Amino acid sequence: MYFAALLARTEDGWEASDTELDDVETLADLADLAREAAADEGETVLVFIEQEDAWFGIVRVDGEDDPRVYVSDAAAAARSSYGEILTSELLGDDDPDDELADLDGLVDLDGTEDGEPERAVDGADEDTSAGSSGIVPAGPLGEGRILADLGLSERELLAVTEDALGEIADAIGASDILEAVR
């Protein structure tokens, strides 16, 4: 089960609302949802997503800037639909539905121009980069300093415990607001 909330930073403090993620399929969709929650265009909006204490993610949207993302456990998040949106963006994975990516895969199927197989480098038999093999690292992924200017350092973010979102909200001065939507 997921919990998701939007926290918008206004001149009067934080405003929060729970949100449904049913129509969210990409990080761009999530960023648009966050921008809609902002009363003013330049406001900071945080999207908190949590899956049953297995992982949490934070997406920060500042006006029209590109969203910034942090995921507490990338491997766990990648196994869930909303977490996969965040981790694939962070890892730069291609969209599996992208027809151009599918066409690129048909060119030089053996990976060489002459049809000769490439030799493994350093004894490696295959490419294990995250973008090409789908390997997702265990542990945190993304921008650890995502909340540093709001009062939560990277070190503190990495040290959150069971009630991660509660601890984060407390550190940025939004705990009462977050609890109201929980």
C-alpha positions as CSV (number, residue, x, y, z in Angstrom):
1,M,0.0,0.0,0.0
2,Y,1.2,3.5,-0.9
3,F,1.0,6.7,1.0
4,A,1.5,9.9,-1.0
5,A,1.2,13.5,0.0
6,L,2.0,16.9,-1.5
7,L,3.5,19.6,0.7
8,A,3.6,23.1,-0.8
9,R,5.7,25.7,0.9
10,T,3.8,29.0,1.0
11,E,4.5,32.4,2.6
12,D,2.3,31.3,5.5
13,G,4.2,27.9,6.0
14,W,3.5,24.4,4.7
15,E,0.2,23.3,3.2
16,A,-0.4,19.6,2.6
17,S,-2.8,17.4,0.8
18,D,-2.9,13.7,0.2
19,T,-3.0,12.8,-3.4
20,E,-4.0,9.9,-5.7
21,L,-1.3,8.7,-8.0
22,D,-3.6,6.7,-10.3
23,D,-3.0,8.9,-13.3
24,V,0.8,9.2,-12.8
25,E,2.8,7.3,-15.3
26,T,6.0,9.4,-15.5
27,L,8.1,11.8,-13.5
28,A,6.8,14.6,-15.7
29,D,3.2,13.6,-14.7
30,L,4.3,13.7,-11.0
31,A,6.0,17.1,-11.5
32,D,2.8,18.5,-13.2
33,L,0.7,17.2,-10.2
34,A,3.1,19.0,-7.8
35,R,3.0,22.3,-9.8
36,E,-0.8,22.2,-9.7
37,A,-0.7,22.0,-5.9
38,A,1.4,25.2,-5.7
39,A,-0.6,28.4,-5.0
40,D,2.1,30.5,-6.7
41,E,4.3,29.5,-9.6
42,G,7.7,29.8,-7.8
43,E,6.7,27.8,-4.7
44,T,8.5,24.7,-3.6
45,V,6.4,21.6,-3.6
46,L,7.5,18.2,-2.1
47,V,5.9,15.0,-3.1
48,F,6.3,12.3,-0.5
49,I,5.7,8.7,-1.5
50,E,6.1,5.7,0.8
51,Q,5.4,2.1,0.4
52,E,4.7,0.2,3.6
53,D,8.0,1.3,5.3
54,A,9.9,-0.6,2.5
55,W,11.1,2.6,0.8
56,F,10.2,6.3,0.5
57,G,10.8,8.8,-2.2
58,I,10.9,12.6,-2.3
59,V,10.3,14.6,-5.4
60,R,11.0,18.3,-5.2
61,V,9.6,20.7,-7.7
62,D,10.7,24.4,-7.5
63,G,8.6,26.3,-10.0
64,E,9.4,25.3,-13.6
65,D,12.8,23.8,-12.7
66,D,13.3,20.1,-13.4
67,P,12.2,17.9,-10.5
68,R,14.8,16.7,-8.1
69,V,14.5,13.1,-6.7
70,Y,15.7,11.1,-3.8
71,V,14.8,7.4,-3.1
72,S,15.7,5.7,0.2
73,D,16.1,2.2,-1.2
74,A,16.4,2.1,-5.0
75,A,16.3,-1.7,-5.3
76,A,13.1,-2.0,-3.2
77,A,11.5,1.0,-5.0
78,A,12.3,-0.4,-8.5
79,R,10.1,-3.4,-7.7
80,S,7.0,-1.2,-7.3
81,S,5.1,0.8,-9.9
82,Y,5.7,4.3,-8.5
83,G,9.2,3.6,-7.3
84,E,10.1,2.4,-10.8
85,I,9.1,5.8,-12.1
86,L,11.6,7.4,-9.8
87,T,14.5,5.0,-10.1
88,S,14.3,4.7,-13.9
89,E,14.5,8.5,-14.1
90,L,17.5,8.6,-11.8
91,L,19.3,5.7,-13.6
92,G,18.5,7.1,-17.0
93,D,16.8,3.9,-18.2
94,D,15.1,4.1,-21.6
95,D,11.3,3.9,-21.7
96,P,10.5,0.4,-22.7
97,D,7.6,1.7,-24.7
98,D,9.8,4.0,-26.7
99,E,9.7,2.8,-30.3
100,L,12.9,4.6,-31.1
101,A,14.7,2.6,-28.4
102,D,13.3,-0.6,-29.8
103,L,14.5,0.3,-33.2
104,D,18.0,1.1,-31.9
105,G,18.1,-2.4,-30.4
106,L,17.8,-3.9,-33.9
107,V,20.9,-2.1,-35.3
108,D,24.2,-4.1,-34.9
109,L,22.6,-6.9,-32.9
110,D,26.0,-8.3,-32.0
111,G,27.3,-4.9,-30.9
112,T,30.0,-4.6,-33.6
113,E,30.1,-3.2,-37.1
114,D,31.9,-6.1,-38.7
115,G,29.8,-8.8,-37.1
116,E,32.7,-9.9,-34.9
117,P,31.9,-10.4,-31.2
118,E,33.4,-7.9,-28.9
119,R,36.0,-9.1,-26.4
120,A,35.2,-8.9,-22.7
121,V,37.2,-6.2,-20.9
122,D,38.7,-7.1,-17.6
123,G,37.1,-10.5,-17.7
124,A,33.6,-9.1,-17.7
125,D,31.2,-11.1,-19.8
126,E,28.5,-8.4,-20.1
127,D,27.8,-4.8,-19.5
128,T,26.5,-4.3,-16.0
129,S,25.7,-0.6,-16.1
130,A,22.4,0.3,-14.7
131,G,21.0,1.8,-17.9
132,S,21.7,-1.2,-20.1
133,S,21.3,-4.2,-17.8
134,G,18.5,-3.0,-15.5
135,I,20.6,-3.5,-12.4
136,V,19.4,-1.2,-9.6
137,P,21.7,-0.4,-6.7
138,A,20.6,-1.3,-3.2
139,G,20.3,1.7,-0.9
140,P,19.7,5.4,-1.4
141,L,19.7,6.9,-4.9
142,G,19.3,10.5,-6.1
143,E,20.0,13.9,-4.6
144,G,20.9,13.5,-1.0
145,R,21.0,17.3,-0.4
146,I,17.4,17.6,-1.7
147,L,16.2,19.2,1.6
148,A,19.4,20.8,2.8
149,D,18.2,24.3,2.3
150,L,14.9,23.4,4.2
151,G,16.7,22.2,7.3
152,L,17.6,18.6,6.7
153,S,21.2,17.8,5.7
154,E,22.1,14.8,3.6
155,R,23.6,13.1,6.7
156,E,20.3,13.5,8.5
157,L,18.3,12.3,5.5
158,L,20.4,9.1,5.4
159,A,19.9,8.5,9.1
160,V,16.1,8.6,9.2
161,T,14.5,5.5,10.7
162,E,11.1,3.8,10.7
163,D,8.9,6.8,10.5
164,A,11.1,8.4,7.8
165,L,8.5,10.8,6.4
166,G,7.5,11.9,9.9
167,E,11.1,12.6,10.8
168,I,11.6,14.5,7.6
169,A,8.5,16.6,8.0
170,D,9.5,17.4,11.6
171,A,12.9,18.6,10.4
172,I,11.5,20.9,7.8
173,G,8.7,22.2,10.1
174,A,5.8,20.4,8.5
175,S,5.1,17.5,10.9
176,D,1.6,18.7,12.0
177,I,0.6,19.4,8.4
178,L,1.8,15.9,7.2
179,E,0.0,14.2,10.1
180,A,-3.2,15.9,9.2
181,V,-3.3,14.1,5.8
182,R,-2.0,10.8,7.0
